[in-house]
Amino acid sequence: VEILARDLPPAAAGPAAPARWLVAFCDERLVPLEHPESTAGAYKTRLLPRLPGPGPQVLTLTPGLPPAAAAADYAERLLQAFPGEDVPVFDLLVLGVGPDGHTCSLFPGHPLLQEEEKIVAAITDSPKPPPERITLTLPVLKAARMVVFVATGEGKAAVLKRILEGDEENPLPAARVRPGSGQLRWFLDEPAAKELTLPLEKHSIL
């Protein structure tokens, strides 16, 4: 959120105007909107105020629901926003990656990596607190037209080496995100990319 808030270019008019956007969340913690761990809360306070009005439609969790019900409710509202699609096809997903290789709330070795039926799943045993969350599943991530990963800091260097240059029998969650017909891009700063040997394009944004 910090990088987007800092470097978001001026919003365009016409078809790309914010009023035409749907902003949904790849994962979310089951905490109140004002809680510091709330992704939607961070967007509401740091990013969305930078957009000219009228602003986008923002799909947040229905408060007060237990994890399974929250996931089912979010999935239903996503499908309403993408009529006629069994799996929502996002124009753009912006994802992060943890030092353990997790993305969204899909963690290494977790059964949710095998989920093929649900588009939104509940997790109650997240190894990263808070434990109760919802997350988009891999079928949704793979269906997007464009997936952008953003990773910064030397603490991500080792896991990025594994994700981008490794060939593991049991790939890390972020390494499993391969859009079927869409595009995949990684935006890294120099500390995060320090262990990579593959060719890189250098820019001065991060």
N, C-alpha and C positions, 0 to 999 in steps of 0.2 A: 504494500500500500504506500509506503514512504517513497519508493522510487517512482511509482505512477503519479503520486501527488506532486512530486518535485519536477518531473520531466514530461508530464502530459502536455502534448501540443495543443494549441488553440483548437477548440471544436469547430468543425466545419458546418456550414449550413446545408440545406437540401437533404438528400437521402441519408447522409452521415450525421445529421444533427442529433444531439443527445436525446431529444424528445422521441426519436425513433428507436432508441436502444432498449433492449431488455438486459438488465444487469442481474445475473443470478450468481450463486456462490458455489464453488466446486466442493467446498466442505464448510461446515460451521459447527462451532461448539454450542452445546445446549446450555447457554448462559444468557442472562438478560442483555438486551441491546446495549445498555450502558456499561456492561462489564468490560474490563480491559482486554479480555480474551475474545470478545465478539468481533468476528470479521466484518459483519454488516455494520456494527457500530463504528469500526475504524473507517470504513468507506464513508459512512454518513458524516463523520466529523472531519476527515482529512481530505477526501477526494471529491465527493459529490458537490461540496460547496464551490469548487473551482470551475464547475461546468456552468455555462450560461443556461438560463431558463428558456422554456420549460425543460425540466430535467427528465432523466430516463425513468422507465418503469423499473422498480427495484423489487425483486422477489426475495423476501426475507422469511425466516422461519415463523410459523405460527407459535406464539409463546405458550408455555405451560404444558406442552405435550411431552409424554415420555418418548424415549428414542425411537422405538419402532413406529409409533404413530406419527412422530415428527417426520420421519423419513418417507412414510407412505403419503402423508399430506403434501410434502414438498414435491414428491414425484408426480402426484396427481395435478398439482398446479403447474408444474413444468410441462406436462403433456397438454394441458389446456392452452399453454402459451405457444406450443408447437403442434397445432392441429394436424392430424393426418400422419404424424410421425410416431412410430413405436419407440424409437430412440431419438431424443432431441438432437438436432444437428446445429451446434453453435457455430456462428461465424468466427468466433475467436475465444479461446480459453487461455488465460494467463495463469500459469502454474509456478509454484515454487518447488524446491527439493530440499529435504532435510539432510543432515550429515550422515544419517543412516540409509539414505536413498528413498525415503518415503515421499510421496506426493499426495496432495489432497489429504485425506485421512486413511490412505492405503499404506499399510506398514509391512515391512519385510516379514515373510512367513505367516502373515495373517490370512485366515480363510476367505476374507473378502476379496482377495486377489483372484479367487476362482469364481466369483459371482458373475453369472451370465444372464440372469433373468431380470433382476431389479435394476432400475436406472439410478435409484438413490437407495443407499443402505444405511442402517444404523450401526454404530459401533459403541460398545459400552466398556471396552477394555483397552482403550487407547494407551499405548506405552508412554505417550507424551500427554501430560495433563492439559486440560481436564479430560477425564476418561470418556465422557458421554458426548457423542458427536453424530452428525450425519455426513455422508460423503457421496459424491458422484462415483459411479463404478467405472471400471475400465471400458465397457462397451460404449459409454457416453464419451469418454476421453478420446477413444479411437475414432469416433464418428465425426469429430469436429472438422471444420474446413481449415482451420489454422490453430495450432497449439504452439504457444510460446512459453518456454521455461526461462525464468530469471533466477540467477544464483550469484551471490556475491560473497567474498571473503575467503581467506585461506583455509578456513575450517571446512569448506566444501570441496577443496581440491582433490583429496583422495577419492571421495565417492564419485566425483565427476569423471575421474580417470576410469573407474570401474564401469560407470554407466555408458560413457561415450566411446571408450576404447576396449572395454572388456567383452568377453564372449562367454558368459556364465551360464551354466546349465539351468540354474534357478535365478533368473534375472531379478534385480532390484525393482521395486514398484515403478520408479520413474523410467527405468529402461524398458518397461513393458508398454509405454505409451507410444504407439506407432500408428498415426492416423492412416486409415485404410486408403482413402482417396484424397486426404487433405495434406497440409504441409506442416512440418515441424521445424521450429527454430529455437536455438539456445542463445540467450544473452547473458554473458559472463563478464565480470571484471577481471583484471589481470591476476589478482591473488587467487581467485577461484579457478582460473585456467592454467595455473603455473605448471601443473604436471602433465598437461596434454601435449601430445606430439603431432596430432592431426593439424592440417592447415586451418588457420583462423583468419577471419576478417576483422580488422581492427577499426574501432570507432571510438568516439570520445564522449559517450553518453553516461555510462555507469561510473 
